Amino acid sequence: MLKGFKGFLMRGNVIDLAVAVVMGTAFVAIVTAFSDGIITPLLAVFGSTNQLGLGFQLVADKPATYVAVGPIITAGINFVIIAALLYFVLVLPYTRAKKLWGTQEEAITDTELLTQIRDLLSEKSAGGKHEI
């Protein structure tokens, strides 16, 4: 049982995934700090003079009815920043490196694939077994 668990942990995909999760978490913290320090104050410029920030009040004398639009915009900007940086820092270089150094198999057409399947089936049936 422990041998199987060790094999599971030592797979390349599991370790890569663990590294990606840790890196992603650290990266989110950096982007959140950037948003809280720069973007949120910039959005507050467009808000009213109250301390609640960018948004609107549903009922005039009830602060609990304030709809804050600023945090929604900040979360959207966070998402776009994280997605763009991950794409340009990780995905794009990975695909370029894979094209340069990776082994690329020739693309096989549907007809060629079906021909190979037919040939394998005919070899199998020629051996005396007619099970498919």
N, C-alpha and C positions, 0 to 999 in steps of 0.2 A: 504494500500500500504506500509506504513512504517512497519507494523507488519510482512508482508511477507519479507521485506528487512532485518529486524532484525532476522527472522528465518533463512534466507539465511546466514547471517554473523555468526550466532551462531552454525552452523553445524560444526561438528568436522573436516571434510575434508577441509573446507575453512580455518580454523584457522591453521591446520597442514600445509597446502600448503603455507600460508603466512609466517609461521615460517621457513619453508624449503627454501623459496626464500630469506629471509633476511639472514639466516645462509649461504646459498650458495654464496650470494654476498660477505659477509664478508670473507668467505673462499677463494674465488677467489682472493680477494685483498691480502691475506697472501701468496698464492702460486705465484702470479704475483711478489710480492716484493722479494720472494725467487729466482725466475727465473731471475729477473732483477739484483739482487745483486750477485748471484753466477753463474748461468748457462750461462748468456750472456757473462760475462767476460771469462769464460772457453771456450766458443765457439769462442771468439775473438782471442784466442791464435792460432787457426787454420787458421785464416784469414790472409790477407796480411797486409802490414805496413800502409795502408791508414786508415782513421778513419771511414770508412763505415762498417767495420766488415767483417764477413764471407759472401762471395758471389763472383760474377764475373761481369766484365764490358762487355757489349755488343759492345759498340763503345768506342774506346780508349780515346778520348778527351771529351766525354760527360758524366758528372756525373749523369745526369738524366736517363741514360741507365743502371745504376748499378742494378743488381738483387741481393737482399739481401736474402740469404738463412738462416742466423742466426735467424731472427725472426720467420721463419716458423718452424725451429727445436725447438725453445723455446716454441712456441705455442703447438707443439706436446707433448713436455715434460710436459707442464702445464696440458694438457688434461689427460695424463697418471697419473700424480700425483694426480689430483683431483679425477679421477675415482677410483683409487686404495684406496685413503684415504676414500672416501665416502663409498666404498664397505666394507672396513675393519672396519670403525668406526661406520657406521650406518646400512648398510644392513645386514651384517653377525650377529652382536649382536641382531638385531631385529628378524631375522629368528630363531635364537637360543632361544630367549625369547618366541617367539610365540610357538615354539615346547614345551618348558617347561611349560608355564603357559596358553597358549591359549587352547580354546576348539577345539578339533579336532573331526570332524564328520567322521564317517566311510566312506570310499570310496564306492560309489555305482556303480555297474556295469551297463552297457547298458541294459542288460536283465532285471535286477531288476527295472530300471527306466521305461522301456517299460511295464513291468507288472503292476507297480503302475498306469501308465497312462491308461492302459486297464481297470483296476479295477475302476478307477474314472469315465471313460466314461461309463462303464456298470452300475454304480450306478446312473449316470445322466440319462441314457436312461431308467432305471427301474422306475424312478420317473414320467414317462409319457411324457417326453420331448425327442424328437428325433432330436434335433438340435445339430450340431457339428460345 
